[in-house]
């Protein structure tokens, strides 16, 4: 046979390597094989294997008529029998070229689900039995399975290669976990960050390393998390060598490999214990018991654990670290699995048989003109729908996402092929209309939802944002994403003018419809609805307990938030009337909201005590240039602050650090902030990711909560006070009801700027007191977000038990 292999690109990647290695193996079986595509890093691999490389024209939009015509010309010129595209763009171009030239065209899909617009008359090869089963159920009968092949000669145990890699990376004899992966947000990032945290936890008690080989768009997030762990442990526990053209030395150096897909199988070929990484907290060891599941679903999984992913992976790795005998046994089993089932020579024979069968079907008339024309027409319609949706997403300010790679089949169906209720570990989810986007500064809603998602799946609805604002702020995200395991984010994009009287109702209706569509498409029940966005109405299509939750006094702060007080009051009145129970962060705000009309409960803000628990061992952020000791504010800078108190602290000459974004609206506030920051003993550092805040807490000797005494602030519960205590830092706060409600002597309450400055100076000059540090951190742990999330779960349950029961249940 004369075969043209067309990988989807020639950058480093598992699908492309499979295509090239199979081509060489087929050539060795006596076939004429050429590789076609745009030049990339793997062209050298193609030529090193003795294969001819043909350069494709620049495709432009995919599928490309220009490429299809070029392929058809090559068929006629070289008498090609089979055009074999890998993934859907080359598959569609090969299909069109086959129609023009008469050659057999087929597609291999090594992604984790198949594009619905690949013509069903076209032979398709997939990598797992689960995907093949789903495609047959969907009406695609010409589908076959060829699991990702591995060259077991080029990839085999090599101690010398591994030792050399360890020396070059400075790893020594440490227990080493290796992950070879593209650093991508979809599919990959969640597991990599979990692995960094898990190894960081183990490193406190044992010599362990994590080596992450690869590069990609999520590199910055991976580096930040790795730096945090390395600083905490005081040594390079996480090693990031970047992309390596030949990652075999990294596999050879590993004691355990973490991976999915083709990377997992290559690791197994090196005789290493394999932990298969998926999403939703999925980590599972390859054993004789787990092998049948992986042969069905592929080397990936979704969810299924009833423990936090970091705990699960840390315990799994800890067990392997101390049991060398088990590692040897698992490594031998991994190698045997690859040799017996995934060897490249066997895969080439199966690929040859697939070609022969497809050619025989064609000769028997399986490709009748009218059937192929109908199949092509139906596929064209599905592709037009797909393309239109992507165009609309771009116009509305959403980033286009390839949902065939981003939405694996194993995430959507269970082991029997039935639709998996996702999200919903127990078949029900909490619908949470948030007061701020998921991408905003981490606040009450985000902390609570993140904790809830550990045990209860959450559908998070962003406040709607216009496509123009999204473009201006660089927030082009798809309608549906999964930023953390267990949480689905719905991001509604709409026309400009979302705050105008006529349009604001329509935009909230749009958010309601988007939420309804996601709930319907994912087939989940709703356990309860929380509305924290004061402008959003409760959905009428949900029959579930309704909780109205105010994290601030939105009426008192309407002007600060750029809203009409009258409009804010009307929204509040409507939501209070529609809910089963009202909840707020302070008793003052509960009293305003409930006013005898509805049951009312207090749910104070909490803190992530574990996040700040190691501040004493963390090196302060290098951006901090002030001389110590330093007093500081970590949070948003706006009209809520009592700038008189901050001026008084700065006037003493003490070092004052301000960390957080500036959101002031008033020109007078802007001028005063500018003047404060201009002082030589004051430094301002703009918004920082939540993961880095411990570094800035480490720079502080005293934490400040200088809030002006206003109706808005009297009803608020500042997050920063508890965060200072969680870091073991003393706290000075304006005397506000929320601070008094903590009922602790660990927070200094003051009433005047002069008192604020004098108490701050006294604390800055006080000697370190380890007992006080321990008391502060112990107090903060009593106010964890996990406890607040459990309380919110209880409130939702109480809200469904009938009016009037909430107060009784709270006593």
C-alpha positions in Angstrom: 0.0 0.0 0.0 1.0 3.6 -0.6 0.0 5.6 2.6 0.1 9.3 3.4 0.1 10.0 7.1 -1.0 13.5 8.1 -0.5 14.4 11.8 -2.5 17.4 13.0 0.8 19.3 13.6 4.4 18.4 14.0 5.0 20.0 17.4 5.9 17.7 20.3 2.9 15.7 21.3 1.6 12.1 21.9 -0.8 11.9 18.9 1.9 13.2 16.5 4.6 10.8 17.8 2.1 7.9 17.5 1.5 8.8 13.9 5.1 9.1 13.0 6.3 5.9 14.8 3.4 3.9 13.3 4.4 5.2 9.9 7.9 3.9 10.3 6.7 0.6 11.5 4.3 0.3 8.5 7.2 1.1 6.2 9.2 -1.7 7.9 6.3 -4.0 7.0 6.8 -3.3 3.3 4.5 -0.3 2.6 5.4 3.0 1.0 4.7 5.7 3.6 5.2 9.5 3.5 4.5 12.0 6.3 2.7 15.2 5.4 2.2 18.5 7.3 3.5 21.9 8.3 7.2 21.9 9.5 7.7 21.6 13.2 9.9 20.1 15.9 9.1 16.5 14.9 10.3 16.9 11.3 13.8 15.8 12.5 12.2 12.7 14.1 10.5 11.9 10.8 13.7 12.1 8.8 15.7 10.2 11.5 13.3 7.3 11.0 14.0 7.3 7.3 10.6 8.6 6.3 10.0 11.1 3.5 8.4 14.4 4.7 6.2 16.5 2.4 5.4 20.1 3.3 1.8 21.1 3.3 0.7 24.6 2.2 -0.3 27.1 5.0 -3.8 25.9 5.8 -5.3 29.2 7.1 -8.8 28.3 8.4 -9.4 24.7 9.1 -10.5 22.5 7.3 -8.5 24.0 4.4 -9.6 23.7 0.8 -6.1 24.6 -0.2 -4.7 21.6 1.7 -7.4 19.3 0.4 -6.5 20.2 -3.2 -2.8 19.7 -2.5 -3.6 16.3 -1.0 -5.7 15.3 -4.0 -2.8 16.3 -6.4 -0.4 14.1 -4.4 -2.8 11.2 -4.6 -2.9 11.4 -8.4 0.9 12.1 -8.6 2.1 9.4 -6.3 -0.9 7.0 -6.6 -1.7 7.1 -2.9 -4.0 4.4 -1.7 -4.8 5.7 1.9 -5.0 9.3 3.2 -4.7 9.0 7.0 -5.4 12.1 9.0 -4.8 12.4 12.8 -7.4 14.4 14.7 -10.3 16.2 13.1 -8.8 19.0 10.9 -6.5 16.7 8.9 -9.4 14.1 9.0 -11.8 16.5 7.3 -9.1 17.6 4.8 -8.3 14.0 3.9 -12.0 13.3 3.5 -12.4 16.1 1.1 -9.2 15.1 -0.8 -10.5 11.5 -1.0 -13.8 12.7 -2.6 -11.7 14.7 -5.1 -9.2 11.9 -5.9 -10.8 8.6 -5.2 -8.3 7.6 -2.4 -9.5 6.0 0.8 -9.5 8.5 3.6 -9.6 7.8 7.3 -9.1 9.5 10.6 -7.4 8.5 13.9 -8.7 10.4 17.0 -6.3 10.1 19.9 -8.1 12.9 21.8 -10.5 11.8 24.5 -13.7 12.3 22.5 -14.6 12.5 18.8 -15.7 15.6 17.0 -19.4 15.1 16.0 -18.9 16.6 12.6 -16.5 13.9 11.3 -18.6 12.2 8.6 -20.1 9.0 9.8 -19.3 7.3 6.5 -15.6 7.8 7.1 -13.6 5.1 8.9 -12.5 6.4 12.3 -9.9 4.9 14.6 -10.1 5.7 18.3 -7.9 4.9 21.3 -10.3 3.4 23.8 -13.1 0.8 23.8 -15.3 3.3 25.7 -15.0 5.9 23.0 -15.7 3.3 20.3 -18.8 2.1 22.1 -20.1 5.7 22.5 -19.5 6.3 18.8 -21.4 3.2 17.8 -24.3 4.2 20.0 -24.3 7.5 18.2 -24.6 5.8 14.8 -21.0 5.6 13.6 -20.5 2.0 12.5 -17.1 2.3 10.8 -15.1 2.8 14.0 -12.2 0.6 15.2 -9.9 0.7 18.2 -6.1 1.0 18.1 -4.7 1.8 21.5 -1.7 4.3 21.6 1.4 2.3 20.5 4.7 2.4 22.3 8.1 1.6 20.8 9.3 -0.8 23.5 12.8 -0.9 22.0 13.4 2.8 22.1 11.5 3.1 25.4 12.9 0.6 27.9 14.5 0.6 31.4 17.9 2.3 31.3 19.6 2.9 34.6 22.6 4.7 33.1 20.3 7.2 31.3 18.4 7.8 34.5 21.5 8.4 36.6 22.8 10.9 34.1 19.5 12.8 34.2 19.5 12.9 38.0 23.1 14.3 38.0 22.2 17.0 35.5 19.1 18.0 37.5 20.8 17.8 40.9 18.3 15.3 42.2 20.7 12.8 43.8 19.2 9.7 45.4 15.9 11.4 46.5 12.6 9.5 45.9 11.6 11.1 42.5 8.2 11.5 40.9 8.3 12.5 37.2 5.5 14.0 35.2 6.0 14.6 31.4 3.2 16.8 30.2 2.3 19.8 28.2 1.6 22.6 30.7 -2.0 23.3 29.5 -4.9 24.7 31.5 -7.3 22.1 30.1 -6.9 18.5 31.3 -3.4 19.0 32.7 -3.1 21.9 35.1 -5.3 20.6 37.9 -3.4 17.4 38.3 0.0 19.1 38.1 -0.8 21.6 40.8 -2.2 18.8 43.0 1.0 16.8 42.5 3.1 19.9 43.5 1.1 20.3 46.7 1.2 16.6 47.5 5.0 16.3 47.1 5.4 19.5 49.0 3.5 17.9 51.9 5.7 14.8 51.8 8.9 16.8 51.6 8.5 18.0 55.2 9.3 14.4 56.4 11.2 12.7 53.6 13.7 13.4 50.7 11.4 13.6 47.8 11.4 15.4 44.4 8.9 16.2 41.7 10.2 16.7 38.2 7.7 18.3 35.8 9.0 18.1 32.2 7.2 20.3 29.7 6.1 23.7 28.7 2.9 25.5 27.7 0.5 28.3 28.4 0.0 27.3 32.1 3.8 27.5 32.8 3.4 30.7 35.0 0.8 29.1 37.3 3.0 26.0 37.6 6.1 28.0 38.4 4.3 30.1 41.0 3.0 27.0 42.9 6.5 25.3 42.6 8.2 28.4 43.9 5.8 28.5 46.9 6.5 24.9 47.8 10.3 25.3 47.3 10.3 28.4 49.5 8.3 26.7 52.2 10.6 23.7 52.3 13.8 25.6 51.9 15.1 23.4 49.0 14.2 22.7 45.3 11.6 20.0 45.9 9.9 20.8 42.6 12.2 20.9 39.5 11.0 22.4 36.2 13.5 21.6 33.5 11.1 22.9 30.8 10.4 21.1 27.5 12.9 18.4 26.5 13.0 17.1 22.9 13.7 13.6 24.1 12.1 13.0 27.6 13.3 9.4 27.9 16.0 10.3 30.4 13.3 11.8 32.7 11.3 8.6 32.5 14.4 6.5 33.2 15.2 8.6 36.2 11.8 8.3 37.9 10.9 6.2 40.9 7.2 6.8 40.1 5.6 8.4 37.0 2.5 10.5 37.0 0.7 10.9 33.7 -2.2 10.4 31.3 -2.7 9.1 27.8 0.4 8.4 25.7 2.8 9.8 28.4 1.4 7.2 30.9 2.2 4.3 28.5 5.7 5.5 27.7 6.3 5.7 31.4 5.1 2.1 31.8 7.5 1.0 29.1 10.4 2.1 31.3 9.2 -0.3 33.9 8.0 2.4 36.4 5.1 2.3 38.8 2.4 4.5 37.1 -0.1 6.8 38.8 -2.7 7.7 36.2 -3.8 11.3 36.5 -7.2 12.6 35.4 -9.5 15.4 36.5 -11.8 16.1 39.4 -9.3 14.6 41.8 -8.6 11.4 39.9 -5.3 9.6 40.7 -5.1 5.8 40.5 -2.2 3.4 40.5 -1.8 0.9 37.6 -2.3 -2.5 39.2 -3.7 -5.8 37.9 -7.0 -4.8 39.5 -7.2 -1.4 37.9 -5.9 -2.5 34.4 -9.4 -3.5 33.0 -10.8 -0.1 33.8 -7.9 1.7 32.0 -8.3 -0.6 29.0 -11.9 0.5 28.8 -11.7 4.2 29.5 -8.1 4.9 28.4 -5.3 6.3 30.6 -7.4 9.0 32.2 -10.2 9.2 34.7 -12.6 11.7 36.3 -13.4 12.1 40.0 -14.6 9.2 42.0 -12.6 9.8 45.2 -14.2 10.7 48.5 -11.1 12.4 49.8 -9.3 15.7 49.0 -7.0 15.0 46.0 -3.9 16.3 47.7 -4.5 13.8 50.6 -5.2 11.0 48.2 -2.0 11.5 46.1 0.2 12.3 49.1 -0.8 9.0 50.8 -0.4 7.0 47.6 3.1 8.4 47.0 4.1 8.0 50.6 3.3 4.3 50.5 5.4 3.8 47.4 8.3 5.8 48.7 8.8 3.4 51.6 8.2 0.2 49.8 10.9 -0.4 47.2 9.9 -4.0 46.7 6.3 -3.0 45.7 7.8 -0.4 43.3 9.8 -3.1 41.6 6.8 -5.4 41.3 4.6 -2.6 39.9 7.3 -1.6 37.5 7.6 -5.1 36.1 3.8 -5.3 35.7 3.8 -2.0 33.9 6.4 -3.1 31.4 4.6 -6.4 30.8 1.4 -4.6 30.0 3.0 -2.5 27.4 5.0 -5.3 25.8 1.9 -7.6 25.6 -0.7 -5.0 24.5 0.8 -1.8 23.3 4.0 -2.7 21.4 4.6 -0.7 18.3 5.1 -3.8 16.1 1.8 -5.3 17.1 0.1 -1.9 16.6 1.5 -1.6 13.1 0.0 -5.1 12.3 -3.4 -4.0 13.6 -3.2 -0.7 11.6 -2.4 -2.7 8.5 -5.4 -4.9 9.1 -7.6 -1.8 9.6 -6.5 -0.5 6.2 -7.1 -3.8 4.5 -10.6 -4.1 6.1 -11.5 -0.5 5.0 -10.3 -1.1 1.5 -12.4 -4.4 1.3 -15.5 -2.6 2.6 -15.0 0.0 -0.1 -14.7 -2.6 -2.8 -17.9 -4.2 -1.5 -19.7 -0.9 -2.0 -19.8 0.5 1.6 -19.0 3.9 0.1 -22.0 4.3 -2.2 -22.3 7.8 -3.5 -25.7 8.6 -2.1 -24.7 7.4 1.4 -21.4 9.3 1.5 -23.1 12.4 0.1 -25.8 12.3 2.8 -23.1 11.7 5.5 -21.0 14.5 4.2 -24.0 16.8 4.2 -25.0 16.0 7.7 -21.4 16.5 8.9 -21.2 19.8 7.1 -24.3 21.0 9.0 -22.8 19.9 12.3 -19.6 21.7 11.5 -21.4 24.9 10.4 -23.2 24.8 13.8 -19.9 24.3 15.6 -18.2 27.1 13.7 -21.1 29.5 14.2 -21.0 28.9 18.0 -17.2 29.6 18.0 -17.6 32.8 16.0 -20.4 34.0 18.4 -18.2 33.2 21.4 -15.4 35.3 20.0 -17.7 38.2 19.2 -19.1 38.0 22.7 -15.6 38.1 24.2 -15.2 34.4 25.1 -12.1 32.5 24.4 -12.7 29.7 21.9 -12.1 26.3 23.5 -11.8 23.0 21.6 -14.3 21.1 23.6 -13.4 17.7 22.0 -10.0 17.9 23.9 -11.4 19.8 26.9 -14.5 17.6 27.5 -13.3 14.0 27.6 -15.9 11.3 27.2 -14.8 9.7 30.5 -15.8 12.9 32.2 -19.3 12.7 30.7 -20.2 9.0 31.0 -19.9 6.3 33.6 -18.4 2.9 33.1 -21.5 1.5 31.4 -21.6 4.2 28.8 -24.5 6.0 30.4 -24.4 9.7 30.9 -22.6 10.6 34.1 -24.4 13.2 36.2 -21.8 15.9 36.2 -21.3 17.7 38.4 -22.9 15.8 41.2 -21.1 13.2 43.2 -24.4 12.5 44.8 -26.5 13.5 41.8 -27.3 17.0 43.1 -25.5 20.3 42.9 -25.6 23.7 44.6 -26.5 26.6 42.2 -24.5 29.6 43.3 -25.2 33.1 41.7 -22.1 34.9 42.9 -21.6 38.5 43.6 -18.3 38.7 41.7 -16.7 36.8 38.9 -14.6 33.7 39.7 -11.5 35.6 38.3 -12.0 38.6 40.7 -10.0 39.1 43.9 -10.7 36.0 46.1 -13.5 37.0 48.4 -16.3 35.4 50.5 -18.2 33.7 47.6 -15.1 32.2 46.1 -13.7 30.9 49.4 -17.1 29.3 50.3 -17.7 27.8 46.9 -14.2 26.4 46.8 -14.8 24.6 50.1 -18.3 23.5 49.1 -16.8 21.9 46.0 -14.7 19.5 48.1 -17.9 17.6 49.1 -20.8 19.2 47.2 -20.7 20.0 43.5 -21.3 23.6 42.7 -22.5 25.4 39.6 -21.1 28.9 39.9 -22.8 31.7 37.9 -20.6 34.8 37.3 -22.4 38.2 37.2 -23.0 38.9 33.5 -20.4 41.1 31.8 -20.5 42.8 28.4 -18.3 41.5 25.7 -16.7 44.9 25.4 -15.7 44.9 29.1 -14.3 41.4 28.7 -12.1 42.4 25.8 -10.9 45.5 27.7 -10.0 43.5 30.8 -8.6 40.5 28.9 -11.3 38.2 30.4 -12.2 36.1 27.3 -13.4 32.9 28.8 -15.8 30.2 27.5 -19.4 30.0 28.7 -18.5 26.9 30.7 -15.2 26.1 32.4 -14.1 24.0 35.4 -11.6 26.1 37.3 -11.3 23.6 40.2 -12.5 20.0 40.7 -16.2 19.9 41.6 -17.0 23.4 40.4 -18.5 24.4 37.1 -18.2 28.1 36.2 -20.8 29.7 33.9 -19.7 33.0 32.5 -22.5 35.0 30.8 -21.4 37.5 28.1 -23.9 40.1 26.9 -24.2 43.4 25.0 -22.7 46.6 26.5 -24.9 48.6 28.9 -25.5 45.9 31.5 -26.1 48.6 34.2 -28.7 50.6 32.2 -32.3 50.4 33.4 -33.7 48.7 30.3 -30.8 46.3 29.8 -29.9 45.2 33.3 -33.1 43.1 33.6 -32.3 41.4 30.3 -28.7 40.6 31.2 -29.8 38.9 34.5 -32.4 37.0 32.5 -29.6 36.0 30.2 -27.5 34.7 33.1 -30.6 32.7 34.3 -31.0 31.1 30.9 -27.3 30.2 30.7 -27.5 28.6 34.1 -30.6 26.7 33.1 -29.0 25.4 29.9 -25.9 24.1 31.7 -28.0 22.4 34.4 -30.1 20.8 31.6 -27.2 19.7 29.5 -25.4 18.1 32.4 -28.5 16.4 33.7 -28.1 17.3 37.4 -30.6 17.9 40.1 -30.3 21.0 42.2 -30.0 20.7 46.0 -30.3 24.4 46.7 -29.9 27.9 45.3 -27.7 30.6 46.8 -28.1 34.1 45.4 -25.2 36.3 46.5 -25.5 38.7 43.5 -27.9 41.3 44.7 -29.2 42.1 41.2 -29.9 38.4 40.3 -33.4 37.0 40.7 -34.0 33.5 42.0 -34.6 31.2 39.0 -38.2 30.2 38.6 -37.3 26.9 37.0 -35.7 25.4 40.1 -37.8 23.8 42.9 -35.2 23.8 45.6 -34.4 25.7 48.9 -33.5 29.4 48.3 -31.0 31.3 50.3 -30.4 35.0 49.9 -26.9 35.8 51.1 -25.5 39.3 51.4 -21.7 39.6 52.0 -21.9 43.4 52.2 -24.6 46.0 52.7 -25.3 46.6 49.0 -27.8 49.4 49.6 -25.6 51.4 52.0 -22.7 50.9 49.6 -24.6 51.5 46.3 -22.8 54.7 45.5 -19.4 53.0 46.2 -20.4 50.1 43.9 -21.7 52.4 41.1 -25.4 51.6 41.6 -28.5 53.5 42.3 -29.5 53.1 46.0 -33.2 52.9 44.9 -32.4 50.1 42.5 -30.3 48.2 45.1 -33.2 48.6 47.6 -35.7 47.2 45.1 -33.5 44.2 44.2 -33.0 43.4 47.9 -36.7 43.7 48.7 -37.5 41.3 45.8 -34.9 38.7 46.8 -35.8 38.8 50.4 -39.5 38.2 49.5 -38.5 35.3 47.2 -36.1 33.4 49.4 -36.7 30.8 52.2 -34.0 32.3 54.5 -31.8 35.4 54.5 -28.1 35.1 55.5 -25.5 37.8 56.0 -22.0 38.1 57.3 -22.9 40.2 60.4 -25.9 40.5 62.8 -26.3 44.1 61.9 -26.9 43.2 58.3 -29.2 40.3 59.1 -31.3 42.7 61.2 -31.6 45.1 58.2 -32.4 42.3 55.8 -34.8 40.1 57.7 -36.7 42.8 59.7 -39.2 40.1 60.7 -40.1 39.3 57.2 -38.0 36.2 56.8 -35.8 33.9 59.0 -32.4 35.4 59.2 -29.0 33.8 60.1 -25.4 35.0 60.5 -22.7 33.4 58.5 -19.5 35.3 59.3 -16.5 35.3 56.9 -13.8 32.8 57.6 -10.1 32.2 56.7 -7.9 29.7 55.0 -5.8 28.9 58.1 -3.8 26.2 56.3 -2.9 28.6 53.5 -1.2 30.9 55.9 0.0 28.4 58.5 3.6 28.2 57.3 4.3 31.9 57.0 7.0 31.7 59.6 9.0 29.4 57.3 8.4 31.4 54.1 10.8 33.9 52.7 9.1 37.3 52.2 8.2 38.3 48.7 11.2 39.8 46.9 9.1 42.7 45.7 8.9 44.1 49.2 11.7 46.7 49.5 10.8 48.4 52.8 13.0 48.1 55.9 11.5 46.0 58.7 9.5 45.9 60.9 6.6 46.5 58.5 2.9 47.2 59.1 0.7 46.5 56.2 -2.7 46.2 54.6 -3.5 43.2 52.3 -6.7 43.8 50.4 -8.5 46.2 48.0 -7.7 49.9 48.2 -10.8 52.1 47.9 -13.1 54.5 49.7 -13.8 51.9 52.4 -10.4 52.5 54.0 -9.9 55.1 56.7 -7.0 56.9 55.0 -6.6 59.1 58.1 -5.5 56.1 60.1 -3.0 55.1 57.4 -1.7 58.6 57.1 -1.2 58.6 60.9 0.8 55.3 60.8 2.9 56.6 57.9 3.5 59.9 59.7 5.3 58.0 62.5 8.0 56.9 60.1 7.1 53.2 60.3 7.3 51.1 57.2 3.9 50.7 55.6 3.1 48.2 52.9 -0.1 48.2 50.9 -0.8 45.1 48.9 -3.9 45.0 46.6 -5.6 46.5 43.6 -6.7 50.2 43.6 -10.5 50.6 42.9 -11.1 54.1 44.1 -13.7 56.1 42.3 -13.6 59.5 44.2 -11.0 62.0 42.9 -10.3 63.0 46.5 -9.6 59.4 47.5 -7.4 59.0 44.5 -5.4 62.1 45.4 -5.0 61.0 49.0 -3.9 57.5 48.1 -1.4 59.0 45.6 0.0 61.2 48.3 0.2 58.3 50.8 2.0 56.0 48.3 4.5 58.8 47.5 5.9 58.8 51.0 9.4 57.2 51.2 8.3 54.8 54.0 5.3 53.5 52.1 5.2 50.9 49.3 2.2 49.8 47.2 2.2 46.5 45.3 -0.7 45.8 43.0 -3.0 42.8 43.1 -1.3 39.5 43.7 -2.7 36.0 43.2 -4.1 34.3 46.3 -1.4 31.6 46.1 1.3 34.3 46.7 -0.3 36.1 49.6 1.6 34.1 52.3 4.8 35.6 50.9 3.5 39.1 51.6 2.2 38.2 55.0 5.7 36.9 55.7 6.9 40.5 55.2 4.6 41.9 57.8 5.1 42.3 61.5 1.6 43.8 62.1 -1.6 43.5 60.0 -3.9 46.5 59.7 -7.7 46.7 59.0 -8.3 50.5 58.8 -11.9 50.7 57.8 -13.9 54.0 57.9 -16.9 53.9 60.3 -19.7 54.0 57.8 -23.1 52.2 57.5 -21.6 50.1 54.8 -18.5 49.1 56.8 -20.5 48.5 60.0 -22.4 45.8 58.2 -19.3 44.2 56.6 -16.9 41.5 57.8 -13.3 42.2 56.6 -11.5 39.1 55.5 -8.1 40.5 56.3 -8.3 40.5 60.1 -8.7 36.7 60.3 -6.0 36.3 57.6 -3.5 38.2 59.7 -4.3 36.0 62.7 -4.0 32.9 60.5 -0.5 34.0 59.6 0.3 34.5 63.4 0.5 38.3 63.0 -1.0 40.8 65.5 -3.9 42.8 64.1 -5.1 46.3 64.6 -8.6 47.1 63.5 -11.1 49.9 63.5 -13.7 49.2 66.2 -16.4 47.7 64.0 -19.2 45.2 64.9 -17.6 42.4 63.0 -14.3 42.8 64.9 -16.2 42.9 68.2 -18.2 39.8 67.3 -14.9 37.8 67.2 -14.8 38.2 71.0 -11.0 38.0 71.3 -8.2 40.0 72.8 -6.0 39.0 69.8 -7.4 42.0 67.8 -6.6 45.5 68.9 -9.7 47.7 68.5 -9.2 51.4 68.1 -11.5 54.4 67.4 -9.2 57.3 66.3 -6.3 57.6 63.8 -4.0 58.6 66.6 -4.9 55.5 68.6 -4.5 53.4 65.4 -0.9 54.7 64.9 0.1 54.4 68.5 -1.1 50.7 68.8 0.6 49.9 65.6 3.9 51.3 66.8 3.6 49.5 70.1 3.0 46.1 68.3 5.9 46.8 65.8 8.3 47.3 68.7 7.0 44.3 70.8 9.4 41.3 71.0 8.4 38.1 69.3 6.1 35.9 71.3 5.7 32.3 70.0 2.9 31.6 72.5 0.9 34.5 71.1 1.6 33.4 67.5 0.3 29.9 68.4 -2.8 31.4 70.0 -3.6 33.6 67.0 -3.3 30.7 64.6 -5.3 28.4 66.8 -8.0 31.0 67.0 -8.0 31.4 63.2 -8.4 27.7 62.7 -11.7 27.9 64.6 -13.0 30.2 61.9 -12.0 28.1 58.8 -13.8 28.4 55.5 -14.4 24.6 55.7 -16.5 25.2 58.8 -18.3 28.1 57.2 -19.1 25.9 54.2 -20.5 23.2 56.4 -22.7 25.8 58.1 -24.0 27.0 54.7 -24.8 23.4 53.8 -26.9 23.2 57.0 -28.6 26.5 56.2 -29.6 25.2 52.8 -31.0 22.0 54.3 -32.9 24.1 57.0 -34.3 26.4 54.3 -35.9 23.4 52.7 -37.6 22.3 55.9 -40.2 25.0 55.9 -40.6 28.6 57.0 -39.9 29.5 60.6 -37.6 26.5 61.3 -34.3 28.2 60.7 -34.1 30.2 63.9 -35.1 27.2 65.9 -32.5 25.0 64.2 -29.8 27.6 65.0 -30.5 27.6 68.7 
